[in-house]
């Protein structure tokens, strides 16, 4: 059932793409900024799983939205510190924007139904 959610699949694919990128961070940052990026991405997936399984999705969807905003900032920081290339940043931004649009659509659909 969860695999039917396009947003879940897009986020999972993003997480798969992001993992080797983070593993190429300098060693000192791999366990600081890199770990934070990976944990935030995992939390984002967690909030989607929770939202999919509960009746009142408001809190989980809001937490997913905050997590996505945090992820945007962390990846921008990685770009500014030159841990990711401009091209990698562009790809990440495109994917995060797509996830954001899907998340907004999910939130809008839920708020109309309530």
N, C-alpha and C positions, 0 to 999 in steps of 0.2 A: 504494500500500500504506500509506503514512504517513497519507494522508487518511482511511483507515478507522479510525484511532485517534481515539476521541472526545476523549481528553485533549489530543491535538495540536490538534484543531479548536477546542476550548474555549480553549486557550492562545493560539492564533493570533487568535481573535476578541477575546480580552482585549487582546492586543497592538494590534490595530486600534483598539479603543475607547480605549486608553490614550494613543496617540500624540497626538491633538489635545488631550487633557487636559494632557499634559506641555508641549505647545507654548504653552500659555497661562500657564505659570509666569513669574514675573518674569525679565527677561532675564538677570540675573546668576545666577539659580538654574537656568535652562533648560540651561545648559552645565555645571552642576555636579551638582546633585541630579537634575535631569531626565534628563541623559545617563546617570547611574548607574542610574536606574530603567529606562530603555530598554535599556541594555546587560545588565542583570540579567535582563530579560524575554527578550532574545535568547539569552542563555546558557541559560535554562531550556528554550527550544525546542531549542537545540543538544543539550542533555543528553538530551532525549526522542528526538531523531533518532538519537543514538549508541546509546541503550538499545534502540531498535527494531532496530538493525542488527547488534548484537553478540550473541554467545551468552551470555556472562556479563554480565547486566544490572546486577549489584549496584552497582558503582562509579558508573555513569551515573545510576542511579535515586537513589542517595544524594546525588550532586551536584545533581540536580534538586530534591530535597527541601531541601537547604541553600539553594539559590538561591531557592526559593519562600519560605522563612523570611526570607531577606534582603530579598526584595521586599516582604513584609508590613511589615517594619520601615521600609523606605524610604518606602512609601506612607503609613504612619502618621505618619512625620516630616513628610511633605508636608502632611498634614492638620493636624498640630499647628502648623505654620508658616503655615497658612491659604493654601496654594497650591492646595489642592483643597477643595471644599465638603464638608460633612458627607454630603450625598446622594451625591456622587461617591465619597467614602470608603466609604460603605455598599455601593454597587454594586461597587466594587473588592474589598471584603472578601468579599462574596457570591461573586464570580467566583473569587477566590483560594481560598476554602474549597471550592468545587466542584472546582477543579483539584487541591487537596490530597486530597480524598476519592478522586478518580480515581487520583492518584499512589499513594496508600496501597493502594488495591485492586490496582494493577499490581504494587507491591512485594510485597504479600501473596501474590498469585497466583504470582509468581516464586519466592518463598521456599518455598511448598508444593511446587512442581514440582522444586526442587533437592534 
